[in-house]
Amino acid sequence: MNPHFERASALLRTGRTEMAADELRLCLAEDPNFAPAHSMLALCLAELGQMQQAEDEAVAGIGLAADSDFSFYALGQVRLERNDFRGAIAAASEATRLDPDDADNWLLEARARIALRQWHMALEAADRGLRCDPEHVECNNMRAFALVQLGRGEEAEHTLEASLNRDPENVGTHAHQGWALLNAGDRVKALEHYREAMRLDPNNEFARMGIVETLKARNFIYRAFLRYFLFMSRQKGWVQWAIILGVLFGQNALRMLSDSLPVAAPYIMPLYYVLIVLVLGSWMANPMFNLLLRLDREGRHALSETQIREMNLFGGVLALGIVCALAGWVFDVDLLLLAGVGCGFLLLPLACTFAVQRGWPRTVMVMGSATLALMGAAIVGGAALAEFGDNQQAFDFSMGLIAPFLWGCVLSTWASLILSAFVPKR
């Protein structure tokens, strides 16, 4: 065995990915046709974020050893990191065909299935991996995650407890136990497991996100929305769309029914307002409670740097809107009231921007939100020119922008719904 390859393997086991990649390059300099080095280098490059180079190396490994399951495993792992989940499943299927007794190959398929919300197939893949290795911790974790999403939370908790008994310091198991407990409503124990996962690995993103959600769930209002979010996360894509469209069209139907049957209005309108709160809350609850965490001594440390920047922007627009609205109301200045209302509407596209995946969907939403912000500024600016400069043309221009601005803010929610269905490849 090439000594550079052996050193790279040892370095990878200790998490020194860059040094491992350097050793693998030295190995390939000596023997360019050594397929395992290409495949392992692909894994290193994917971890370092060099996705295209990683896929090139993985393909090179397959070209040199098309009968090796490790070659296809490496390609599948790279595709998983690139968010090419169907490509990852194709590679995993070939890896399991070549070596059906390797639990890691089944783990790869389970992870890709989970990313596509194929809960039953993910559970089946994880179970196949556990038949190969009954003590495979990561297959057990994927099995538990799939069980939670299938509504079998108690079974998932028992599965994870058994894993923790075998390996009490496994980061992934603690994080997934936290997820199972959060779904079951046990926030105290969930937070304990998330914190333990963060103690073992301060960079674990899954555990950090769990801490954020658990801390927000201390508020009874957010707990209600969290139950809704968790319920929706367990549904297939078409079911989610059916529920969303049902709520949106349902509120319009209730309003029309109330207008046509005034006698029944006192019974219909409360349900109508509940649906309005649900619709608005589904967009605003997450950023609003993230903002509260931003102001909380403990919570601000749980937010990522990106979330902190987002909340600074969201909080700035919210604060500006409140100040303008209050000042306009106290001093009876219509221009300030207009600015306050505009900031309030602008919070909706801003919240929707944070809800979509980074990449081109986020770019599209940023451009849309920026356009709406400019329109809002133009409306207030035109109104100011009309009021202080007696400029009728500016007033007409300003008033003409109001309808497109309001419709743009409302339609940003639909744009976000459509864009959130896309997971851009890295």
Secondary structure, 3 states (H helix, E strand, C coil): CCHHHHHHHHHHHCCCHHHHHHHHHHHHHHCCCCHHHHHHHHHHHHHCCCHHHHHHHHHHHHHHCCCCHHHHHHHHHHHHHCCCHHHHHHHHHHHHHHCCCCHHHHHHHHHHHHHCCCHHHHHHHHHHHHHHCCCCHHHHHHHHHHHHHCCCHHHHHHHHHHHHHHCCCCHHHHHHHHHHHHHHCCHHHHHHHHHHHHHHCCCCHHHHHHHHHHHHCCCHHHHHHHHHHHHHHCCCHHHHHHHHHHHHHHHHHHHHHHHHCHHHHHHHHHHHHHHHHHHHHHHHHHHHHHHHHHCCCCHHHCCCHHHHHHHHHHHHHHHHHHHHHHHHHHHCCHHHHHHHHHHHHHHHHHHHHHHCCCCHHHHHHHHHHHHHHHHHHHHHHHHHHHHHHCCHHHHHHHHHHHHHHHHHHHHHHHHHHHHCCCCCCC
